Amino acid sequence: MNVLISGAGIAGPCFAYWLKHHGFEPTIVERAPRLRTGGYIIDFWGAGFDVAERMGLLPQILEKGYQIKELRQVDRSGKRVSGFAINVFHRITGGRFTSLPRSELAASIYRALGDRVETIFDDSIRKIEDRGSTIQVRFERGPSRTFDLVVGADGLHSQVRQLVFGEERRFERYLGLKVAAFAVAGYRPRDELVYTIHTEVGQQIGRFSMRDDRTMFLFVFKDPCGDLPGDVAGQKALLRERFSGSGWECPKILEALEDADSLYLDRVSQIHMDRWMQGRVALVGDAAFCMSLLGGQGSALAMAAAYILAGELKQANGNHEAAFAQYQERLRRFIAGKQKAAVRFAPFFAPRSRLGIFFRNQVMKLMGIPFIAKRDVGHELADSIDLPEY
Ligand SMILES: Cc1cc2nc3c(=O)[nH]c(=O)nc-3n(C[C@H](O)[C@H](O)[C@H](O)COP(=O)(O)OP(=O)(O)OC[C@H]3O[C@@H](n4cnc5c(N)ncnc54)[C@H](O)[C@@H]3O)c2cc1C
């Protein structure tokens, strides 16, 4: 069975890996000219960690990862006002927790494909025609081709979803926040293995010192308007407008932003759909059920979903209807719970008032106490899902 996968992020290559493992013939089409580099740091644990282990990826993921020691909240003058030791998460997850650039995780998964999977870079699907027993796909650049199945693993703004299921606004739930990230070399000061954040009403900025003298910055801010600037200059202007009056190192960080050659900026949104499949087309990862950065687990769940979708196709001997139905059945409630939990974290990133900041700082202090951390976030960290052996 030939399966076309749109997107070489986290879910796409992971799905391709397991399809190949089960004897299917995947092809990946990726809009970018090459694998993306840079971007933001993600926390990685749970079901996705288990899938990575089954792929033999843990040694390289842990090597690329950072064992962050502390989450530190500072005030306008840079003084520590709250925080906690991250090793509490390591303890709760039995050491199965790391933080690494999203692009490094994506690259590790992609490398696991070796040269066994055809990847078409710098192209995108323009049209999908389900002909009942096959699917005819027209590309933006390359010639049309026929496949047995098409799977959209093309992220929050999925093109496959748009073409087959309908317009993005029908499924996107904008959470009223925007997020931006960039990295530069040579920034000072550095705090090794400390994730430093400065929070003001409605916004937060974070800094993390990485290897090779690079520093990553993450901005999260409230914005009732969901429109996004069309180019990098507009994105930088929006960040300057929102953060120029902020304290701590913000003026310096905004100066560093001017030299950043790539910048990520997007809405913080979730995707809610009744069905992740239609005919011979299915969605996986953010394309199907984006939970947003607030959940802190989108990559891991994208991997778990990719693993289950491929496994169900094997289990059903390629009967896509049965496999797609089983895939959604296994994940639906679990994902819905994660999406709900994610929304509750919004005040952590963008508290509504000074009082909100005060309370959040107290909660962060309590997180340093293992018993309380386990009681309050232990169930969020544990994934109540079985990963079947296929
Ligand atoms: C700031 C931030 C912090 C986050 N923190 C965490 C965290 O701590 N832990 C965690 O697990 N998750 C985190 N996430 C979420 C995580 O990054 C996503 O859930 C994850 O990347 C989803 O993987 P995906 O493969 O579904 O989509 P993506 O990783 O978005 O990959 C989609 C791929 O499809 C490609 N594509 C897009 N359009 C097309 C097209 N038309 N044709 C072909 N290809 C296309 C893209 O170029 C990309 O390569 C965070 C997200 C953000 C924004």
The ligand as a Gaussian input file, in Angstrom:
#p B3LYP/6-31G(d) Opt

LIG

0 1
 C        6.304000      27.364000      21.552000
 C        5.883000      25.928000      21.566000
 C        6.296000      25.127000      22.612000
 C        5.943000      23.785000      22.631000
 N        6.358000      23.017000      23.665000
 C        6.125000      21.701000      23.639000
 C        6.633000      20.873000      24.669000
 O        7.227000      21.331000      25.653000
 N        6.445000      19.531000      24.547000
 C        5.781000      18.982000      23.466000
 O        5.683000      17.744000      23.386000
 N        5.240000      19.759000      22.511000
 C        5.401000      21.103000      22.569000
 N        4.868000      21.889000      21.596000
 C        3.991000      21.304000      20.563000
 C        4.752000      20.590000      19.467000
 O        5.739000      21.405000      18.901000
 C        3.776000      20.134000      18.408000
 O        2.673000      19.514000      19.000000
 C        4.435000      19.150000      17.448000
 O        5.480000      19.782000      16.759000
 C        3.409000      18.574000      16.489000
 O        4.053000      17.780000      15.541000
 P        3.439000      17.626000      14.066000
 O        4.361000      16.740000      13.330000
 O        2.014000      17.262000      14.179000
 O        3.459000      19.092000      13.464000
 P        4.711000      20.018000      13.170000
 O        5.828000      19.704000      14.077000
 O        4.182000      21.406000      13.125000
 O        5.163000      19.583000      11.704000
 C        4.384000      19.868000      10.588000
 C        5.261000      19.749000       9.352000
 O        4.429000      19.904000       8.189000
 C        5.049000      20.793000       7.302000
 N        4.015000      21.413000       6.484000
 C        3.168000      22.408000       6.827000
 N        2.346000      22.693000       5.790000
 C        2.679000      21.845000       4.797000
 C        2.183000      21.664000       3.485000
 N        1.199000      22.414000       2.989000
 N        2.746000      20.693000       2.724000
 C        3.773000      19.925000       3.205000
 N        4.279000      20.089000       4.432000
 C        3.734000      21.032000       5.218000
 C        5.794000      21.767000       8.177000
 O        6.820000      22.436000       7.463000
 C        6.333000      20.842000       9.266000
 O        7.558000      20.268000       8.882000
 C        5.153000      23.240000      21.576000
 C        4.712000      24.064000      20.548000
 C        5.058000      25.391000      20.541000
 C        4.563000      26.277000      19.432000

